[in-house]
Amino acid sequence: MATASVAFKSREDHRKQMELEEARKAGLAPAEVDEDGKEINPHIPQYMSSAPWYLNAERPSLKHQRKWKSDPNYSKSWYDRGAKIGQADKYRKGACENCGAITHTSKTCMERPRKLGAKWTNKNIAPDEKIETFELDYDGKRDRWNGYDAASYAHVIDRYEARDEARKKYLKEQQLKKLEEKNSTETVEEVSDDEDNEDGLKVDEAKVDESKQMDFAKVEKRVRTTGGGSTGTVRNLRIREDTAKYLLNLDVNSAHYDPKTRSMREDPLPDMDPNEKFYAGDNQNRVSGQALEFKQLNIHAWEAFDKGNDVHMQAAPSQAELLFKNFKVNKEKLKSKVKETILEQYGNAAAEEALPRELLLGQSEKEVEYDRAGRVIKGQEMALPKSKYEEDVFINNHTTVWGSWWKDHQWGYRCCKQFVRNSYCTGAAGIEAAEAAADLMKANIARKEATEDVVAPTEEKQPATWGTDIPDDLVLDQEKLAEALKKEDKRRKEEKDERKRKYNVKWNDEVTAEDMEAYRMKRVHHDDPMKDFLN
């Protein structure tokens, strides 16, 4: 027999455990129970994940096989909407300057901005909101109905009950009115008519007469159904002589045809002349004829219902259509009224009428008197609305805020005309320096443009012959220049090869202008990059 696997401290403990199990089998000792209060089967080993089939186990035997312990940190509660935890008698440091609540600041305050906040008046301190934080488990984070109050649906039930009561009251008043008319009439025909009307009023409006059902319950056999079932009406049928819509364009990439609903929403022949084709797709029916008007009617009913009107297109279509017609009429009247109001207020430029004096000169009945310094002496100047955010906060010695100066598509400070944000204010000296720098820049640009526009003509001057500029009246003889060039070539050859020098050398120290020109033309210029290619 299998028993529970238990570690005993001594042999005596093991003997006592065996005696207790024997007493339980004989019914002399109470059975052992688990945490749930259920009796533990001693035949099932507690260390086994699944008991044998012959032990008839109905539940897992180990604690780790079932969720027996829940996390105490997780909660299923939700925020207490609109709850307050307390209200102070006087303003506390760090509280909202507007309403006085300690749970938020003035920038996040949802109350209307007061003329003087609670920080200064110390009155009407708003109560503190209840701020809660929850740690939700896996299911709690994904529970879409967490925090839903079923009592919030009571106003919907109340509204429908009030409508039913009003309807019953109206029907009762109509019945009493018909009964009074019946008593006042004396002819039998009128009496019979009153009885018919009274019977009609007693009919519950939820029950519709069979003669007024407009053939909505008419049942016809559906085409191509198993056994010829009669569960609906026939739709989208065509004349047999016409070409089927799926045969108009046999291209596999053309408009899709759904054989189940017999619908082809797109145009199968989009490039065809619209005057020649008789079928342009099922979507054409959605934007033509009365379908567009019906769509607008549905949209109007939805919007009216969202705004609080008791309108339903399916429940009361006649009422919805009548309201839509009245809406269009009122809309046209409102447009014309607004147009007339604008024309009366601002005039019509097309009419070429003279503007009134008040509008032309901007005069009004309000009188404000100022002194020479610009201070108000008499009257009251127009007060500018202030925001709850910080205004006119000057930093770095500035007297104006960032964004008070605009120039060349850049924002800056008006006091020093700087475009660098968070810069230190330089005052009038900075403005003068900036203007001087700008003027210098403009002068340099203008001078550069002037030098680029006027190109100085270059004079072709012959190089100096005697180390100075060649005089204008110097004339060279071309024959003597040719002889001087030959003589210079001969001299250079002799310098290269000493063997060609003659023994008796005649020397003439007279140098003419042609000799100097030949020497200049034949000499090697060391800074010439093409000197190595000269002969």
C-alpha positions as CSV (number, residue, x, y, z in Angstrom):
1,M,0.0,0.0,0.0
2,A,1.4,3.4,-1.0
3,T,1.6,6.0,1.7
4,A,2.6,9.7,1.8
5,S,6.3,10.4,1.5
6,V,7.1,12.1,4.8
7,A,10.4,12.6,6.4
8,F,10.4,11.6,10.1
9,K,12.8,12.8,12.8
10,S,12.9,9.5,14.6
11,R,11.7,5.9,14.6
12,E,9.1,6.9,17.3
13,D,7.5,9.5,15.0
14,H,7.2,6.9,12.2
15,R,5.5,4.4,14.6
16,K,3.0,7.1,15.7
17,Q,2.2,8.0,12.1
18,M,1.5,4.3,11.2
19,E,-0.8,3.9,14.3
20,L,-2.7,7.1,13.3
21,E,-3.2,5.7,9.7
22,E,-4.5,2.4,11.0
23,A,-6.9,4.2,13.4
24,R,-8.2,6.3,10.5
25,K,-8.8,3.1,8.4
26,A,-10.8,1.6,11.2
27,G,-12.8,4.8,11.7
28,L,-11.5,5.4,15.2
29,A,-9.7,8.7,14.2
30,P,-10.8,11.6,12.1
31,A,-9.7,11.7,8.5
32,E,-7.0,14.0,7.3
33,V,-8.2,17.0,5.3
34,D,-6.4,19.5,3.0
35,E,-6.5,23.3,2.9
36,D,-9.9,23.3,1.1
37,G,-11.5,21.0,3.8
38,K,-11.6,17.9,1.5
39,E,-10.6,14.5,2.8
40,I,-7.2,13.3,1.5
41,N,-7.2,9.8,0.0
42,P,-4.4,7.9,1.8
43,H,-4.1,5.6,-1.2
44,I,-3.0,8.4,-3.5
45,P,0.7,9.2,-3.3
46,Q,1.2,12.9,-2.7
47,Y,4.3,13.0,-4.7
48,M,2.7,11.8,-7.9
49,S,1.5,14.2,-10.6
50,S,-1.3,11.9,-11.7
51,A,-2.8,9.1,-9.7
52,P,-3.4,5.6,-11.1
53,W,-6.8,4.9,-12.7
54,Y,-7.8,2.3,-10.1
55,L,-7.5,4.7,-7.2
56,N,-10.4,6.8,-8.5
57,A,-8.8,10.2,-8.0
58,E,-11.0,13.2,-8.8
59,R,-8.6,16.1,-8.3
60,P,-4.8,16.8,-8.4
61,S,-2.9,15.8,-5.3
62,L,-0.1,18.4,-5.3
63,K,-0.3,22.1,-4.4
64,H,1.6,23.2,-7.5
65,Q,-0.9,21.6,-9.8
66,R,-3.7,24.1,-8.9
67,K,-3.8,27.8,-8.1
68,W,-3.9,27.6,-4.3
69,K,-2.4,31.0,-3.5
70,S,-3.3,34.4,-4.9
71,D,-1.0,37.5,-5.0
72,P,-2.1,39.9,-2.3
73,N,-0.7,42.9,-4.2
74,Y,-3.2,42.5,-7.1
75,S,-6.6,44.3,-6.8
76,K,-9.8,44.3,-8.8
77,S,-11.0,47.6,-7.5
78,W,-11.2,50.7,-9.7
79,Y,-10.9,54.5,-9.3
80,D,-13.5,56.2,-7.2
81,R,-14.7,58.8,-9.7
82,G,-15.3,62.3,-8.4
83,A,-14.5,61.3,-4.8
84,K,-13.1,63.9,-2.4
85,I,-10.9,63.2,0.6
86,G,-11.1,66.5,2.5
87,Q,-11.4,70.2,2.4
88,A,-9.0,72.7,4.0
89,D,-10.1,75.9,5.8
90,K,-7.2,78.0,4.5
91,Y,-4.6,78.0,1.8
92,R,-1.7,75.6,2.1
93,K,1.8,76.0,0.7
94,G,2.2,74.1,-2.6
95,A,-1.5,73.9,-3.3
96,C,-3.2,75.2,-6.5
97,E,-3.1,79.0,-6.6
98,N,-6.5,79.1,-8.3
99,C,-8.8,76.8,-6.3
100,G,-6.6,75.8,-3.3
101,A,-6.6,72.0,-3.7
102,I,-3.4,70.3,-2.7
103,T,-3.7,67.5,-5.3
104,H,-2.8,69.5,-8.4
105,T,-1.1,72.7,-9.5
106,S,-2.5,75.9,-11.1
107,K,-1.5,74.8,-14.6
108,T,-3.5,71.5,-14.4
109,C,-6.5,73.0,-12.6
110,M,-9.8,72.2,-14.3
111,E,-11.8,74.9,-12.5
112,R,-12.6,78.2,-14.1
113,P,-9.8,80.8,-13.6
114,R,-10.8,83.1,-10.7
115,K,-10.2,86.8,-10.8
116,L,-8.3,86.4,-7.5
117,G,-7.1,82.9,-6.7
118,A,-7.5,81.1,-3.4
119,K,-3.9,81.8,-2.6
120,W,-4.7,85.5,-2.2
121,T,-8.4,85.5,-1.1
122,N,-8.1,82.4,1.2
123,K,-11.8,81.7,0.5
124,N,-13.7,79.0,-1.3
125,I,-11.0,76.4,-0.9
126,A,-11.8,73.5,-3.2
127,P,-11.7,69.9,-1.7
128,D,-8.8,67.6,-2.5
129,E,-9.4,64.9,-5.0
130,K,-8.9,61.3,-4.2
131,I,-5.8,59.9,-6.0
132,E,-5.5,56.2,-6.1
133,T,-3.0,53.8,-7.7
134,F,-3.8,50.1,-8.4
135,E,-1.7,47.1,-9.3
136,L,-3.8,45.0,-11.6
137,D,-3.2,41.4,-12.5
138,Y,-3.2,40.0,-16.0
139,D,-7.0,39.7,-16.2
140,G,-7.6,43.0,-14.5
141,K,-5.6,44.9,-17.1
142,R,-7.6,43.3,-20.0
143,D,-11.0,43.6,-18.4
144,R,-13.0,46.1,-20.5
145,W,-15.8,46.2,-18.0
146,N,-13.5,47.0,-15.0
147,G,-14.9,50.0,-13.2
148,Y,-18.3,50.0,-15.1
149,D,-21.2,51.0,-12.9
150,A,-24.4,49.2,-13.9
151,A,-26.4,51.9,-12.3
152,S,-25.4,54.4,-15.0
153,Y,-27.8,52.6,-17.4
154,A,-30.7,53.6,-15.3
155,H,-31.2,56.9,-17.0
156,V,-31.7,55.1,-20.3
157,I,-34.4,53.0,-18.8
158,D,-36.0,56.0,-17.2
159,R,-36.1,57.9,-20.5
160,Y,-37.9,55.0,-22.3
161,E,-40.3,54.6,-19.5
162,A,-41.1,58.3,-19.5
163,R,-41.7,58.1,-23.3
164,D,-44.1,55.2,-22.9
165,E,-46.0,57.0,-20.2
166,A,-46.3,60.1,-22.3
167,R,-47.6,58.0,-25.2
168,K,-50.2,56.3,-23.0
169,K,-51.2,59.6,-21.6
170,Y,-51.6,61.0,-25.1
171,L,-53.7,58.0,-26.3
172,K,-55.9,58.3,-23.2
173,E,-56.5,62.0,-23.9
174,Q,-57.4,61.2,-27.5
175,Q,-59.9,58.5,-26.3
176,L,-61.5,61.0,-23.9
177,K,-61.7,63.6,-26.6
178,K,-63.4,61.1,-29.0
179,L,-65.9,60.0,-26.2
180,E,-66.8,63.7,-25.7
181,E,-67.4,64.1,-29.4
182,K,-69.5,60.9,-29.4
183,N,-71.8,62.2,-26.6
184,S,-72.2,65.5,-28.4
185,T,-73.2,64.0,-31.7
186,E,-76.7,62.6,-32.3
187,T,-76.5,60.9,-35.7
188,V,-75.9,57.2,-36.0
189,E,-73.3,57.6,-38.7
190,E,-71.2,59.9,-36.5
191,V,-71.5,57.4,-33.6
192,S,-70.4,54.5,-35.7
193,D,-67.4,56.6,-37.0
194,D,-66.5,57.4,-33.4
195,E,-66.6,53.8,-32.4
196,D,-64.2,52.9,-35.3
197,N,-61.8,55.6,-34.3
198,E,-61.9,54.6,-30.6
199,D,-61.2,51.0,-31.6
200,G,-58.2,52.2,-33.7
201,L,-56.9,54.2,-30.8
202,K,-56.9,51.2,-28.5
203,V,-54.7,49.2,-30.8
204,D,-51.2,49.0,-29.6
205,E,-48.8,50.8,-32.0
206,A,-46.3,48.0,-31.7
207,K,-48.8,45.7,-33.6
208,V,-49.1,46.6,-37.3
209,D,-52.2,45.7,-39.3
210,E,-51.5,43.1,-42.0
211,S,-52.9,45.4,-44.7
212,K,-50.2,48.0,-43.8
213,Q,-47.1,45.9,-43.9
214,M,-46.1,47.1,-47.4
215,D,-45.3,43.6,-48.6
216,F,-42.3,43.3,-46.3
217,A,-43.2,39.8,-45.3
218,K,-43.7,38.7,-48.9
219,V,-41.8,35.4,-49.4
220,E,-40.6,34.2,-52.8
221,K,-38.5,31.3,-53.8
222,R,-34.8,32.1,-54.0
223,V,-33.0,31.2,-57.2
224,R,-30.5,28.2,-57.1
225,T,-31.1,27.1,-53.6
226,T,-31.1,23.5,-52.4
227,G,-34.7,22.1,-52.6
228,G,-36.1,25.5,-53.8
229,G,-36.1,27.1,-50.3
230,S,-38.3,30.0,-49.7
231,T,-36.3,32.1,-47.2
232,G,-36.0,35.4,-49.0
233,T,-36.8,37.5,-52.1
234,V,-35.2,37.6,-55.4
235,R,-32.7,40.4,-55.9
236,N,-30.3,41.7,-58.6
237,L,-32.0,39.9,-61.5
238,R,-31.5,41.1,-65.0
239,I,-33.4,40.9,-68.2
240,R,-32.5,37.7,-70.0
241,E,-31.9,39.5,-73.3
242,D,-29.2,41.8,-71.8
243,T,-25.6,40.7,-71.6
244,A,-24.5,39.4,-68.2
245,K,-22.3,41.9,-66.3
246,Y,-19.5,39.3,-65.9
247,L,-19.3,39.0,-69.7
248,L,-18.8,42.7,-70.4
249,N,-15.1,42.5,-69.8
250,L,-13.4,39.1,-69.9
251,D,-10.1,40.4,-68.6
252,V,-9.1,38.6,-65.4
253,N,-7.8,41.8,-63.9
254,S,-11.0,43.8,-64.5
255,A,-13.8,44.4,-62.0
256,H,-14.5,41.6,-59.5
257,Y,-17.8,39.7,-59.8
258,D,-19.2,38.0,-56.7
259,P,-21.4,35.1,-57.9
260,K,-23.1,34.6,-54.5
261,T,-24.6,38.1,-54.4
262,R,-24.5,38.7,-58.1
263,S,-22.7,42.0,-57.5
264,M,-20.0,43.8,-59.4
265,R,-19.2,47.0,-57.5
266,E,-16.5,48.5,-59.8
267,D,-17.0,49.6,-63.4
268,P,-16.1,46.7,-65.8
269,L,-15.5,49.2,-68.7
270,P,-14.0,52.4,-67.2
271,D,-12.5,53.6,-70.5
272,M,-15.7,53.3,-72.5
273,D,-17.8,56.4,-73.3
274,P,-20.3,56.8,-70.5
275,N,-23.0,57.8,-73.1
276,E,-22.7,54.4,-74.8
277,K,-22.6,52.0,-71.8
278,F,-25.7,50.9,-69.9
279,Y,-23.9,49.5,-66.9
280,A,-21.3,51.3,-64.8
281,G,-21.0,49.1,-61.7
282,D,-23.2,48.7,-58.6
283,N,-21.4,51.5,-56.9
284,Q,-23.0,53.9,-59.4
285,N,-26.4,53.3,-57.8
286,R,-25.0,54.4,-54.4
287,V,-24.2,58.0,-55.7
288,S,-27.1,58.6,-58.0
289,G,-30.9,59.0,-57.7
290,Q,-32.5,58.8,-54.3
291,A,-29.7,56.7,-52.8
292,L,-27.7,59.8,-52.1
293,E,-30.7,61.6,-50.5
294,F,-31.3,58.5,-48.4
295,K,-27.7,58.4,-47.3
296,Q,-27.9,62.1,-46.2
297,L,-31.1,61.3,-44.4
298,N,-29.4,58.5,-42.4
299,I,-26.4,60.8,-41.6
300,H,-28.8,63.5,-40.3
301,A,-30.7,61.0,-38.1
302,W,-27.4,59.8,-36.6
303,E,-26.1,63.3,-35.9
304,A,-29.5,64.3,-34.4
305,F,-29.5,61.3,-32.2
306,D,-26.0,62.0,-31.0
307,K,-27.1,65.6,-30.1
308,G,-29.9,64.4,-27.9
309,N,-32.9,64.3,-30.2
310,D,-35.1,61.2,-30.1
311,V,-34.8,60.2,-33.8
312,H,-34.5,56.8,-35.2
313,M,-34.4,56.1,-38.9
314,Q,-35.7,52.5,-38.7
315,A,-38.2,53.0,-35.9
316,A,-39.8,56.2,-37.2
317,P,-38.7,56.8,-40.8
318,S,-41.5,59.4,-41.5
319,Q,-40.5,61.4,-38.5
320,A,-36.9,61.4,-39.5
321,E,-37.7,62.4,-43.0
322,L,-39.9,65.3,-41.8
323,L,-37.2,66.5,-39.4
324,F,-34.7,66.4,-42.2
325,K,-36.9,68.5,-44.5
326,N,-37.4,71.0,-41.7
327,F,-33.7,71.0,-41.0
328,K,-32.9,71.9,-44.7
329,V,-35.5,74.7,-44.7
330,N,-34.1,76.1,-41.4
331,K,-30.6,75.8,-42.7
332,E,-31.4,77.9,-45.8
333,K,-33.2,80.5,-43.7
334,L,-30.2,80.7,-41.3
335,K,-27.8,81.1,-44.3
336,S,-29.8,83.9,-45.7
337,K,-30.2,85.5,-42.3
338,V,-26.4,85.3,-41.6
339,K,-25.8,86.8,-45.1
340,E,-28.1,89.7,-44.4
341,T,-26.6,90.3,-41.0
342,I,-23.1,90.4,-42.5
343,L,-24.2,92.7,-45.2
344,E,-25.9,95.0,-42.7
345,Q,-22.8,95.0,-40.4
346,Y,-20.0,95.3,-42.9
347,G,-21.8,96.5,-46.0
348,N,-21.8,95.3,-49.6
349,A,-18.8,96.3,-51.6
350,A,-20.6,95.4,-54.8
351,A,-23.4,97.9,-54.1
352,E,-20.8,100.7,-54.0
353,E,-22.5,102.4,-51.1
354,A,-20.7,104.9,-48.9
355,L,-19.4,103.6,-45.6
356,P,-20.9,105.0,-42.5
357,R,-18.9,107.6,-40.5
358,E,-18.6,105.3,-37.5
359,L,-17.1,102.5,-39.5
360,L,-14.9,104.8,-41.6
361,L,-13.3,106.7,-38.7
362,G,-13.6,104.0,-36.1
363,Q,-15.4,106.3,-33.7
364,S,-17.4,105.2,-30.6
365,E,-19.2,106.6,-27.6
366,K,-16.4,105.5,-25.3
367,E,-14.2,108.4,-24.2
368,V,-10.7,108.0,-22.7
369,E,-8.5,111.0,-21.8
370,Y,-4.7,110.8,-21.5
371,D,-2.0,113.1,-20.3
372,R,1.3,114.0,-22.0
373,A,3.1,111.0,-20.6
374,G,0.4,108.7,-21.9
375,R,-1.3,107.9,-18.6
376,V,-5.1,107.6,-18.4
377,I,-6.7,110.6,-16.7
378,K,-10.3,110.1,-17.5
379,G,-12.1,106.9,-18.5
380,Q,-11.0,103.3,-18.5
381,E,-8.6,101.7,-21.0
382,M,-9.6,98.4,-22.6
383,A,-8.3,95.6,-20.4
384,L,-6.4,92.9,-22.1
385,P,-7.3,89.3,-21.1
386,K,-4.5,87.5,-19.3
387,S,-3.6,83.9,-19.6
388,K,-3.1,81.5,-16.7
389,Y,0.5,80.9,-18.0
390,E,3.5,83.0,-17.2
391,E,3.9,86.2,-19.1
392,D,6.4,89.0,-19.3
393,V,9.2,87.0,-17.6
394,F,12.5,88.9,-18.5
395,I,15.8,87.1,-18.2
396,N,19.5,88.1,-18.7
397,N,18.9,91.8,-18.2
398,H,16.3,91.9,-21.1
399,T,13.4,94.4,-20.9
400,T,11.4,92.5,-23.6
401,V,10.5,88.9,-24.1
402,W,11.8,86.6,-26.8
403,G,9.8,87.0,-30.0
404,S,9.1,90.7,-29.6
405,W,11.5,91.5,-32.6
406,W,11.2,90.1,-36.1
407,K,13.6,90.8,-39.0
408,D,14.8,88.9,-42.0
409,H,12.6,85.8,-41.1
410,Q,14.2,85.6,-37.6
411,W,12.8,86.2,-34.1
412,G,14.7,88.1,-31.4
413,Y,14.6,90.6,-28.6
414,R,13.4,94.1,-29.3
415,C,15.4,95.7,-26.5
416,C,18.8,94.9,-28.0
417,K,17.8,93.5,-31.4
418,Q,19.6,90.2,-30.9
419,F,18.5,87.0,-32.6
420,V,20.3,84.6,-30.2
421,R,17.9,83.2,-27.6
422,N,18.9,83.3,-23.9
423,S,21.7,85.8,-24.8
424,Y,22.7,88.6,-22.5
425,C,21.1,92.0,-23.3
426,T,23.6,94.6,-24.6
427,G,21.1,97.5,-24.8
428,A,21.6,100.5,-27.0
429,A,25.3,99.9,-27.4
430,G,24.6,96.5,-28.9
431,I,22.1,98.0,-31.3
432,E,24.7,100.6,-32.5
433,A,27.4,98.0,-32.8
434,A,25.1,95.8,-34.8
435,E,24.1,98.7,-37.1
436,A,27.7,99.6,-37.6
437,A,28.6,96.1,-38.5
438,A,25.7,95.9,-40.9
439,D,26.7,99.2,-42.6
440,L,30.4,98.0,-42.9
441,M,29.2,94.7,-44.4
442,K,27.0,96.6,-46.9
443,A,29.9,98.9,-47.8
444,N,32.3,95.9,-48.4
445,I,29.7,94.2,-50.5
446,A,29.1,97.3,-52.6
447,R,32.9,97.9,-53.1
448,K,33.4,94.3,-54.1
449,E,30.5,94.4,-56.6
450,A,31.9,97.6,-58.1
451,T,35.4,96.1,-58.6
452,E,33.9,93.0,-60.2
453,D,31.7,95.1,-62.6
454,V,34.5,97.4,-63.8
455,V,37.3,95.4,-65.4
456,A,40.5,97.5,-65.9
457,P,41.8,97.3,-69.5
458,T,45.3,95.7,-69.7
459,E,47.9,97.5,-71.8
460,E,50.2,95.4,-73.9
461,K,53.7,96.6,-73.1
462,Q,56.8,95.3,-74.5
463,P,59.3,94.1,-71.9
464,A,62.1,96.4,-70.9
465,T,65.1,96.3,-73.1
466,W,67.6,98.3,-71.0
467,G,66.1,97.4,-67.6
468,T,63.5,100.2,-67.9
469,D,60.3,100.6,-69.8
470,I,60.7,100.8,-73.5
471,P,60.3,104.3,-74.8
472,D,57.4,104.9,-77.2
473,D,59.7,106.2,-79.9
474,L,61.9,103.1,-80.1
475,V,61.8,101.3,-83.4
476,L,63.7,98.1,-84.1
477,D,65.1,97.1,-87.4
478,Q,63.8,93.6,-88.3
479,E,66.9,92.7,-90.5
480,K,69.3,93.7,-87.7
481,L,67.1,91.8,-85.2
482,A,67.3,88.7,-87.4
483,E,71.1,89.0,-87.6
484,A,71.3,89.5,-83.8
485,L,69.2,86.3,-83.2
486,K,71.6,84.3,-85.4
487,K,74.6,85.8,-83.6
488,E,73.0,84.9,-80.2
489,D,72.4,81.3,-81.4
490,K,76.0,81.0,-82.5
491,R,77.3,82.3,-79.2
492,R,75.2,79.9,-77.2
493,K,76.6,76.9,-79.3
494,E,80.1,78.0,-78.5
495,E,79.3,78.2,-74.8
496,K,78.0,74.6,-74.9
497,D,81.0,73.2,-76.8
498,E,84.4,74.8,-76.0
499,R,86.0,73.1,-79.0
500,K,84.1,75.2,-81.4
501,R,85.6,78.4,-80.1
502,K,88.3,80.0,-82.3
503,Y,91.6,80.9,-81.1
504,N,91.5,84.5,-82.2
505,V,88.4,86.1,-80.8
506,K,87.2,89.4,-81.8
507,W,85.3,91.2,-79.1
508,N,83.0,94.1,-79.6
509,D,81.5,95.8,-76.5
510,E,79.0,97.8,-78.4
511,V,75.5,96.6,-77.7
512,T,72.6,97.7,-79.9
513,A,68.9,97.6,-79.2
514,E,68.5,94.6,-81.6
515,D,71.2,92.7,-79.6
516,M,69.4,93.3,-76.3
517,E,66.1,92.2,-77.9
518,A,67.7,89.0,-79.2
519,Y,69.3,88.3,-75.8
520,R,66.0,88.8,-74.1
521,M,64.2,86.5,-76.5
522,K,66.7,83.7,-76.3
523,R,67.5,83.7,-72.6
524,V,66.1,80.9,-70.3
525,H,63.5,81.9,-67.8
526,H,64.0,79.7,-64.8
527,D,60.4,80.2,-63.5
528,D,58.9,79.1,-66.9
529,P,57.3,75.7,-66.5
530,M,57.9,75.0,-70.2
531,K,61.6,75.8,-70.2
532,D,62.7,72.2,-70.6
533,F,60.9,72.0,-74.0
534,L,62.6,75.0,-75.5
535,N,65.2,74.4,-78.3
